[in-house]
Amino acid sequence: MLKAFRDHYVLAIACFVGAFVAFPPLYKALADQPYVPAGLSENLSRPCNVLSATQQNVTVTGTSAATSNATGIGTIRVMCTQDAYMTAGSSPTATTSHIFLPGYTPEYFYSTGTKFAFIRDTTSGVCQVLECN
């Protein structure tokens, strides 16, 4: 019985290792992804290349205000100086029922080339939209 257990154990390890040996292009493609999906802890400290990034600032008040230009396709870092709400689209209008952004907390999104609109929670401030390169 011990021999059967050992054989199954060795077979399982061989299959696991074989998957990485047989499919290196797939493994490499997954490892080289530039964007970390939302909800993972890596998003909390994901860096942006700020030296070559395109930045747009939006003054956030009690009326919805949007970025003047659509962003490029890729990872976007958004940070506001005050609590705010955000939405995205070709001609977006933010309301207090949209995504809540806590002040001074960077959030990362994947943009498909849209504009971003913001509205304050209680205090006016500025929201920065930074395209990560």
C-alpha positions in Angstrom: 0.0 0.0 0.0 2.9 2.4 0.7 4.3 1.8 -2.8 0.9 2.7 -4.4 0.8 5.9 -2.3 4.3 6.8 -3.3 3.6 6.1 -7.0 0.6 8.4 -6.9 2.5 11.1 -5.1 5.4 11.0 -7.7 2.9 11.0 -10.5 1.1 14.1 -9.1 4.4 16.0 -8.8 5.4 15.0 -12.3 2.2 16.3 -13.7 2.5 19.6 -11.8 6.1 20.2 -13.0 5.2 19.0 -16.5 2.6 21.6 -16.9 5.1 24.4 -16.5 7.7 22.7 -18.7 5.2 21.8 -21.5 3.4 25.2 -21.5 6.1 27.9 -20.9 4.5 30.4 -23.4 1.3 30.3 -21.4 3.1 30.6 -18.1 5.2 33.5 -19.4 2.2 35.3 -20.8 0.4 35.2 -17.5 3.6 36.3 -15.6 4.2 39.3 -17.9 0.8 40.9 -17.5 1.2 44.6 -16.8 -2.0 44.9 -14.9 -2.9 43.3 -11.6 -6.7 42.5 -11.5 -8.8 44.4 -9.0 -9.1 43.0 -5.6 -5.6 41.7 -5.2 -3.3 43.2 -2.6 -0.7 44.1 -5.2 -3.0 46.8 -6.4 -2.6 48.7 -3.1 1.0 49.5 -3.8 1.3 49.2 -7.6 3.7 51.8 -8.9 3.2 54.1 -11.9 6.0 55.4 -14.0 5.3 59.0 -13.2 8.2 60.4 -15.2 6.5 59.5 -18.5 2.9 59.4 -17.4 0.1 61.5 -18.8 -1.8 63.3 -16.0 -5.1 65.0 -15.8 -6.4 66.9 -12.8 -10.1 67.5 -12.2 -11.4 70.0 -9.6 -14.1 68.1 -7.7 -17.1 70.0 -6.4 -20.8 69.4 -5.8 -21.3 69.3 -9.6 -20.0 66.4 -11.8 -16.8 67.3 -13.5 -14.9 65.1 -16.1 -11.4 64.8 -17.5 -11.0 66.9 -20.6 -9.5 64.1 -22.7 -10.1 60.4 -22.9 -7.3 58.3 -21.4 -5.2 55.8 -23.3 -5.9 52.0 -23.0 -4.2 50.5 -20.0 -3.8 50.9 -16.2 -5.0 54.2 -14.7 -4.1 55.5 -11.2 -6.8 57.7 -9.7 -6.3 59.6 -6.4 -8.4 62.4 -4.9 -7.5 64.8 -2.2 -11.0 64.3 -0.7 -13.7 61.6 -0.6 -15.3 61.5 -4.1 -17.4 59.4 -6.4 -16.3 58.3 -9.9 -17.7 57.0 -13.1 -16.3 56.5 -16.6 -17.6 56.6 -20.2 -17.5 58.6 -23.4 -19.4 61.5 -21.8 -19.7 60.6 -18.1 -21.7 62.3 -15.4 -20.8 61.2 -11.8 -23.4 60.9 -9.0 -23.2 59.7 -5.4 -24.4 56.3 -6.5 -21.2 55.6 -8.5 -17.8 54.2 -7.3 -16.7 55.7 -4.0 -13.0 56.8 -3.8 -11.6 57.5 -0.3 -9.4 60.6 -0.1 -5.6 60.2 -0.5 -6.0 56.5 -1.4 -4.7 55.5 -4.9 -7.0 53.3 -6.8 -6.0 51.4 -10.0 -8.4 50.7 -12.9 -8.0 49.3 -16.4 -9.2 51.9 -18.9 -10.4 51.2 -22.4 -9.8 54.7 -23.5 -12.6 56.7 -21.8 -13.1 59.9 -19.8 -13.5 59.9 -16.0 -16.0 62.0 -14.1 -16.0 62.9 -10.4 -18.3 64.5 -7.8 -17.4 65.2 -4.2 -18.7 63.5 -1.1 -18.8 66.4 1.4 -15.7 68.5 0.7 -14.4 69.8 -2.6 -10.9 68.8 -3.8 -8.9 67.6 -6.7 -8.8 64.2 -8.4 -5.8 63.1 -10.4 -6.0 60.6 -13.3 -2.6 59.2 -14.1 -1.9 56.8 -17.0 0.6 54.2 -15.8 3.2 53.3 -18.4 
